[in-house]
């Protein structure tokens, strides 16, 4: 990467973005082994900034299925979700 970009992108965010597809694939493979029993109708996902992205992707994916019976609340604050959701 050229020096000027390194000066501006001191956190190497460009590489993080480029690596995102591989991270999603690896995360998906790891998640295949996770099994949660129970009957759930709501899910709270907490994250701010880029940490909220997985929740947004899950929400978009489930919306595409047209059979989404799972209510998802994306919590993007430092506090707990509203009482009405819990």
C-alpha positions as CSV (number, residue, x, y, z in Angstrom):
1,X,0.0,0.0,0.0
2,X,1.4,3.4,-0.8
3,X,2.7,5.6,2.0
4,X,0.1,8.3,1.7
5,X,-2.7,5.7,2.2
6,X,-0.9,4.3,5.3
7,X,-0.7,7.8,6.7
8,X,-4.5,8.3,6.3
9,X,-5.5,4.7,7.1
10,X,-3.5,4.2,10.3
11,X,-5.9,1.6,11.6
12,X,-5.6,-0.4,8.3
13,X,-9.4,-0.2,7.8
14,X,-8.9,-0.7,4.1
15,X,-7.6,-4.2,4.7
16,X,-10.4,-5.0,7.2
17,X,-12.9,-4.1,4.5
18,X,-11.0,-6.3,1.9
19,X,-10.9,-9.2,4.3
20,X,-14.7,-9.0,5.2
21,X,-15.8,-11.7,2.8
22,X,-13.4,-14.2,4.2
23,X,-14.4,-13.2,7.7
24,X,-18.0,-13.8,6.9
25,X,-17.3,-17.2,5.4
26,X,-15.2,-18.2,8.4
27,X,-17.9,-17.0,10.9
28,X,-20.6,-18.8,9.0
29,X,-18.6,-22.1,9.2
30,X,-18.0,-21.6,12.9
31,X,-21.7,-20.8,13.5
32,X,-22.8,-24.0,11.7
33,X,-21.7,-26.0,14.8
34,X,-23.7,-23.8,17.2
35,X,-27.1,-25.2,18.1
36,X,-29.5,-23.4,20.4
37,X,-32.6,-25.2,21.7
38,X,-35.8,-23.4,22.3
39,X,-38.5,-21.6,20.6
40,X,-37.6,-17.9,20.2
41,X,-39.6,-15.1,18.6
42,X,-37.2,-12.2,19.5
43,X,-33.5,-11.5,19.3
44,X,-31.5,-8.6,20.6
45,X,-28.1,-7.9,18.9
46,X,-26.0,-5.2,20.4
47,X,-23.3,-3.4,18.5
48,X,-22.2,0.1,17.5
49,X,-20.5,1.2,14.3
50,X,-19.1,-1.7,12.4
51,X,-20.0,-4.1,15.2
52,X,-23.7,-3.7,14.2
53,X,-23.0,-4.9,10.7
54,X,-23.6,-8.7,11.4
55,X,-26.9,-7.9,12.9
56,X,-27.9,-5.8,9.9
57,X,-26.8,-8.6,7.6
58,X,-28.8,-11.2,9.5
59,X,-31.9,-8.9,9.5
60,X,-31.6,-8.4,5.7
61,X,-31.1,-12.1,5.1
62,X,-34.1,-13.1,7.2
63,X,-36.2,-10.5,5.5
64,X,-35.3,-12.0,2.1
65,X,-36.7,-15.4,3.3
66,X,-40.2,-13.9,3.6
67,X,-40.8,-16.3,6.4
68,X,-39.2,-14.2,9.1
69,X,-41.0,-14.9,12.3
70,X,-38.1,-13.7,14.4
71,X,-38.3,-10.1,15.6
72,X,-34.8,-8.6,15.7
73,X,-33.9,-5.5,17.7
74,X,-30.5,-3.9,16.8
75,X,-29.4,-2.2,19.9
76,X,-26.9,0.6,19.0
77,X,-26.5,2.3,22.4
78,X,-24.6,1.8,25.6
79,X,-27.8,0.9,27.5
80,X,-30.1,-2.1,27.4
81,X,-33.0,-2.2,24.9
82,X,-36.3,-0.6,25.8
83,X,-38.5,-2.4,28.4
84,X,-41.2,-2.9,25.8
85,X,-38.8,-5.2,23.9
86,X,-37.6,-7.4,26.7
